[in-house]
Amino acid sequence: MPSARASVLKPQCPSRIVLDRIADKWTALIIQVLANGTQRYAALQRAIGGISQKMLTQTLRSLERDGLVLRKVHPVVPPKVEYSLTRLGRTLIDPLNGLCRWSERHLPELQANRTRARSLEQPSSRIAPAPRNLVLSQ
């Protein structure tokens, strides 16, 4: 019996879980750093500005569970742990690199749009303020 075709547009499709994982900003940044080669935990944390230890650990564990990242523990004291992309993880390099470059290239336009939207959301200064001594009848 053939299985139903995966579609992220279907609410119950497990592909939404995959999309959620790979569309995450921390995932994109980790993939970007690991695209340059194997890294230790501290090097990843230094390379990815603003990521907390907790978030880096959670994201790496999730990527490892999904088979996108390989965690290699070397039997030395102190422990040496390295992270690298798997074959499957490397297939994300180009799409996520494109997304990151798009974000950087269009940043000025996006910022201008947000500034314009915020100014439209604020009360207009053209409306005269109500007089301070206005008394409303009851």
Backbone bond lengths (Angstrom), bond angles and torsions (degrees), N, CA, C in turn:
res aa  C-N    CA-C-N  psi(-1)  N-CA   C-N-CA  omega(-1)  CA-C   N-CA-C  phi
1 M - - - 1.455 - - 1.531 108.11 -
2 P 1.332 119.01 123.36 1.461 121.29 -178.44 1.532 110.86 -69.61
3 S 1.339 115.17 143.89 1.462 119.33 179.14 1.518 109.97 -81.85
4 A 1.324 115.37 155.86 1.462 120.52 178.94 1.519 109.26 -65.72
5 R 1.294 116.59 145.67 1.456 122.00 -179.41 1.531 109.89 -71.51
6 A 1.340 116.10 134.02 1.469 121.23 179.22 1.527 110.10 -68.83
7 S 1.317 115.12 140.75 1.463 121.20 176.77 1.524 109.49 -153.47
8 V 1.328 116.49 122.29 1.469 119.95 178.99 1.522 111.37 -66.41
9 L 1.314 117.71 -13.17 1.460 120.51 178.82 1.527 112.39 -81.67
10 K 1.331 117.04 -15.28 1.465 120.62 177.71 1.525 108.37 -85.04
11 P 1.335 118.10 127.00 1.466 120.99 -173.79 1.521 115.19 -59.53
12 Q 1.310 119.45 -31.56 1.463 121.72 -176.99 1.525 113.62 -96.78
13 C 1.322 117.50 2.99 1.459 120.34 -176.26 1.539 110.80 -73.73
14 P 1.331 117.74 129.15 1.470 121.39 179.08 1.527 113.51 -61.80
15 S 1.324 117.45 -16.12 1.472 119.44 178.40 1.527 111.24 -63.57
16 R 1.329 117.09 -20.57 1.471 119.55 176.16 1.517 111.62 -65.84
17 I 1.315 116.72 -33.38 1.467 120.75 176.97 1.523 109.39 -65.27
18 V 1.325 115.54 -42.61 1.472 120.64 177.86 1.524 110.06 -62.71
19 L 1.323 116.72 -46.16 1.462 120.47 179.44 1.518 111.13 -60.92
20 D 1.312 116.74 -41.19 1.459 121.01 177.99 1.519 110.72 -58.94
21 R 1.322 117.23 -42.20 1.464 121.47 -179.26 1.526 111.28 -67.30
22 I 1.332 117.83 -48.87 1.469 118.87 -173.77 1.523 112.59 -80.12
23 A 1.334 118.14 -18.10 1.461 120.58 178.60 1.525 111.78 -87.65
24 D 1.320 117.64 -3.50 1.459 122.81 179.38 1.530 110.05 -69.51
25 K 1.329 116.93 138.20 1.470 119.64 -176.88 1.523 111.99 -63.14
26 W 1.347 117.59 -37.35 1.464 118.98 -178.89 1.519 110.70 -68.13
27 T 1.325 117.06 -37.21 1.463 120.47 176.06 1.517 109.95 -60.68
28 A 1.322 116.49 -47.63 1.472 120.40 -179.05 1.524 110.94 -58.54
29 L 1.327 116.73 -41.85 1.462 120.29 -178.25 1.532 111.95 -71.31
30 I 1.319 117.06 -39.00 1.462 120.46 177.19 1.526 110.27 -63.93
31 I 1.328 116.91 -43.71 1.472 120.77 178.41 1.530 109.57 -61.34
32 Q 1.343 116.98 -40.81 1.469 120.97 178.72 1.525 111.38 -58.53
33 V 1.320 117.02 -44.99 1.464 120.93 -178.45 1.528 110.81 -70.30
34 L 1.337 116.84 -44.57 1.460 119.94 -178.50 1.532 112.86 -71.16
35 A 1.320 116.74 -16.91 1.467 120.08 175.80 1.530 110.52 -62.11
36 N 1.332 116.51 -24.24 1.465 121.20 179.32 1.521 112.61 -85.64
37 G 1.328 117.41 -3.66 1.455 120.59 177.29 1.523 112.32 129.15
38 T 1.316 115.03 177.37 1.460 123.77 -178.44 1.519 110.72 -59.57
39 Q 1.340 115.34 138.93 1.470 121.06 -178.54 1.525 109.94 -136.28
40 R 1.308 115.21 149.25 1.459 120.52 170.70 1.526 107.87 -85.80
41 Y 1.329 115.31 163.75 1.463 121.95 -175.97 1.528 111.71 -55.46
42 A 1.329 117.39 -50.54 1.470 121.02 -176.70 1.525 111.30 -62.96
43 A 1.323 117.05 -35.67 1.466 120.41 178.52 1.531 110.34 -67.31
44 L 1.325 116.66 -39.37 1.472 120.23 176.06 1.521 110.55 -61.47
45 Q 1.322 115.73 -45.84 1.466 119.79 -177.98 1.525 110.94 -63.76
46 R 1.321 117.61 -39.12 1.472 120.28 177.88 1.522 111.58 -67.34
47 A 1.324 116.54 -38.39 1.465 121.15 -176.65 1.523 112.69 -71.30
48 I 1.341 116.24 -28.49 1.466 120.50 -176.50 1.523 108.20 -105.15
49 G 1.298 116.08 91.35 1.460 121.03 -178.31 1.514 112.64 -58.75
50 G 1.332 115.55 132.35 1.462 120.74 173.11 1.516 115.75 89.06
51 I 1.317 118.75 -3.42 1.470 119.15 179.68 1.526 108.96 -85.13
52 S 1.320 115.81 133.03 1.470 119.74 178.78 1.526 109.31 -79.93
53 Q 1.313 115.21 161.35 1.461 120.78 177.51 1.526 110.37 -59.47
54 K 1.328 115.92 -43.13 1.467 120.94 179.91 1.528 111.47 -61.00
55 M 1.340 117.14 -45.87 1.460 120.75 -177.49 1.527 111.16 -68.63
56 L 1.327 116.95 -39.05 1.462 120.12 178.30 1.527 109.79 -63.47
57 T 1.320 116.86 -45.21 1.463 121.35 -179.82 1.532 110.58 -62.25
58 Q 1.334 117.30 -47.37 1.471 121.13 -179.59 1.528 111.39 -61.25
59 T 1.321 115.98 -44.01 1.462 119.82 -177.38 1.522 110.86 -68.31
60 L 1.331 117.53 -43.48 1.470 120.13 177.97 1.525 111.06 -61.26
61 R 1.334 117.42 -41.66 1.470 120.37 178.82 1.520 111.16 -62.41
62 S 1.311 116.24 -42.27 1.457 120.59 179.59 1.528 110.76 -65.19
63 L 1.325 116.51 -43.50 1.466 120.60 179.40 1.530 110.61 -65.11
64 E 1.317 116.10 -35.44 1.465 120.42 177.32 1.540 110.09 -66.91
65 R 1.339 117.20 -44.79 1.476 121.73 177.67 1.521 111.46 -58.75
66 D 1.334 116.35 -38.11 1.468 121.11 -178.96 1.522 112.68 -78.48
67 G 1.329 117.05 -5.98 1.458 120.05 179.61 1.519 113.85 79.90
68 L 1.334 116.73 20.76 1.463 120.76 -179.68 1.523 112.12 -95.72
69 V 1.318 116.02 -26.41 1.466 122.30 -178.40 1.523 108.56 -127.63
70 L 1.331 114.99 139.91 1.456 121.78 176.02 1.520 108.38 -104.63
71 R 1.321 116.37 129.39 1.468 123.03 177.03 1.515 107.45 -106.59
72 K 1.327 116.33 119.79 1.461 120.94 -178.90 1.524 109.15 -116.68
73 V 1.337 115.53 121.52 1.460 121.67 178.99 1.528 107.74 -101.99
74 H 1.325 116.27 122.72 1.460 121.60 177.79 1.530 108.13 -91.17
75 P 1.330 118.18 132.56 1.470 121.51 -176.74 1.529 112.45 -77.64
76 V 1.318 115.57 70.66 1.462 121.50 178.09 1.521 108.68 -130.91
77 V 1.326 116.08 164.36 1.462 121.35 176.24 1.523 107.24 -116.67
78 P 1.330 119.43 124.06 1.473 127.27 -5.49 1.529 110.28 -68.89
79 P 1.339 116.59 158.81 1.472 120.31 -177.78 1.521 111.86 -57.29
80 K 1.301 115.26 140.52 1.472 121.29 176.50 1.528 106.97 -116.13
81 V 1.335 115.98 119.01 1.459 121.67 -178.72 1.520 108.34 -119.14
82 E 1.325 115.44 131.01 1.457 120.89 179.63 1.529 109.80 -124.15
83 Y 1.326 114.56 149.58 1.458 121.82 179.87 1.523 108.77 -121.86
84 S 1.323 115.20 140.01 1.462 120.75 176.52 1.525 108.33 -147.35
85 L 1.308 115.37 162.94 1.463 120.37 177.44 1.517 109.77 -80.95
86 T 1.313 115.76 141.31 1.461 121.22 172.25 1.526 108.06 -80.49
87 R 1.323 115.91 177.08 1.466 119.78 175.78 1.528 109.80 -57.32
88 L 1.329 116.39 -44.60 1.472 120.77 178.84 1.527 110.64 -64.60
89 G 1.315 117.20 -42.31 1.461 121.10 178.80 1.528 112.30 -60.82
90 R 1.317 116.50 -36.27 1.469 119.84 179.80 1.523 112.44 -66.29
91 T 1.348 116.90 -22.21 1.467 118.80 177.81 1.529 111.73 -69.87
92 L 1.325 117.43 -13.30 1.469 121.34 178.53 1.528 112.92 -88.50
93 I 1.316 118.15 -12.16 1.464 121.21 -174.43 1.528 111.34 -56.77
94 D 1.318 117.80 -54.83 1.467 120.28 -176.23 1.526 113.42 -64.38
95 P 1.356 119.09 -49.08 1.470 117.50 179.54 1.530 113.36 -61.46
96 L 1.334 117.20 -42.54 1.465 119.09 -179.01 1.521 111.54 -73.47
97 N 1.325 117.42 -32.94 1.464 120.49 174.72 1.528 109.71 -62.15
98 G 1.324 116.20 -42.49 1.470 120.34 177.38 1.518 112.09 -61.36
99 L 1.312 116.79 -41.78 1.462 121.58 178.80 1.528 111.16 -64.89
100 C 1.332 116.44 -43.40 1.471 120.26 178.84 1.521 110.79 -64.59
101 R 1.336 117.93 -43.73 1.474 120.85 179.56 1.534 110.43 -65.38
102 W 1.350 117.02 -38.17 1.462 120.48 177.35 1.524 109.55 -60.28
103 S 1.332 116.88 -44.74 1.465 121.51 179.49 1.520 111.25 -58.64
104 E 1.311 116.43 -43.80 1.471 120.95 -179.64 1.529 111.40 -68.83
105 R 1.332 116.49 -42.71 1.469 121.21 -176.92 1.526 112.10 -66.55
106 H 1.314 117.23 -36.37 1.468 120.87 -175.26 1.527 113.45 -100.55
107 L 1.320 117.41 7.04 1.465 121.52 -178.42 1.523 113.09 -55.26
108 P 1.350 120.43 -49.15 1.472 118.95 -179.06 1.535 112.91 -58.26
109 E 1.327 117.15 -41.80 1.463 120.71 -179.94 1.533 111.02 -66.66
110 L 1.319 116.45 -41.29 1.464 120.41 178.77 1.522 111.40 -65.01
111 Q 1.327 116.56 -42.05 1.466 119.92 178.14 1.526 111.02 -63.74
112 A 1.324 117.16 -41.39 1.465 120.77 178.33 1.528 110.54 -62.65
113 N 1.325 116.76 -40.77 1.466 120.44 178.98 1.525 111.24 -64.04
114 R 1.317 116.64 -40.97 1.474 119.86 178.92 1.520 111.48 -66.80
115 T 1.317 116.88 -40.64 1.464 120.71 177.63 1.522 110.06 -61.95
116 R 1.324 116.39 -44.26 1.466 121.16 179.42 1.532 110.22 -63.17
117 A 1.311 117.72 -42.46 1.475 121.07 -179.82 1.523 111.06 -65.18
118 R 1.337 117.13 -40.22 1.473 119.98 178.25 1.520 110.78 -63.66
119 S 1.323 117.02 -39.88 1.466 119.11 -178.88 1.529 110.85 -67.28
120 L 1.324 117.88 -30.03 1.459 121.13 178.19 1.526 111.44 -76.30
121 E 1.335 117.06 -26.53 1.460 121.57 -179.88 1.523 112.18 -76.99
122 Q 1.332 117.44 -26.02 1.458 121.27 -177.77 1.521 109.49 -75.52
123 P 1.352 117.06 148.12 1.463 119.80 177.80 1.527 110.17 -58.00
124 S 1.284 114.57 139.57 1.455 119.95 -178.08 1.528 110.56 -69.59
125 S 1.313 116.11 139.20 1.471 120.73 178.05 1.522 110.83 -79.10
126 R 1.360 117.01 -5.99 1.459 119.96 179.74 1.522 112.44 -78.34
127 I 1.305 117.66 -17.33 1.462 120.62 178.98 1.527 107.45 -81.70
128 A 1.318 115.18 126.02 1.463 119.67 -178.26 1.524 109.82 -67.44
129 P 1.331 117.31 135.06 1.465 120.08 178.16 1.528 110.15 -67.78
130 A 1.315 115.15 150.78 1.461 120.11 178.33 1.524 108.87 -67.76
131 P 1.344 117.50 142.49 1.468 119.50 178.49 1.523 110.13 -61.28
132 R 1.333 115.70 144.55 1.467 121.32 -177.81 1.531 111.93 -66.64
133 N 1.290 117.82 -32.78 1.462 120.14 -175.57 1.545 112.49 -94.31
134 L 1.303 116.32 17.78 1.455 120.43 179.55 1.523 109.76 -69.13
135 V 1.309 116.59 127.12 1.458 121.98 178.17 1.520 107.29 -112.93
136 L 1.305 114.81 124.17 1.458 119.15 179.16 1.522 108.72 -90.05
137 S 1.328 117.75 132.38 1.454 120.56 177.87 1.525 108.64 -77.42
138 Q 1.328 113.94 149.60 1.466 119.44 -176.07 1.472 111.97 -100.10
